Amino acid sequence: MITKKRAKKSISKSKKVKKKVKQVRVRSTKKKIDLVFKNLMLFAILTLVSFLLYKFANQSLFRNLFLLLVIVLGFVGVAFLIVLLALLILKFMKK
């Protein structure tokens, strides 16, 4: 059986360009900390309300819905807690 030989494509190599990377300093300002704290409190309250509604709901549809809300809002609250701790660590390291 005869096989066809494929022509090799010429690959042109471009010059490597080094990009200048600017180092951005993350500043832990009072406004950022207050905003994260307010959001953390908001999601903590929403999680607590959803948990209470989960406990007092009678129908399985509402129980499942409120359980899902508790899980999602809890994860978002934990994310804000991690951000708050990171900002506080940056604040204390700056001093």
PyMOL commands that set and color helices and strands:
alter all, ss='L'
color gray80, all
select helices_A, chain A and resi 30-56+60-94
alter helices_A, ss='H'
color red, helices_A
deselect
rebuild
show_as cartoon
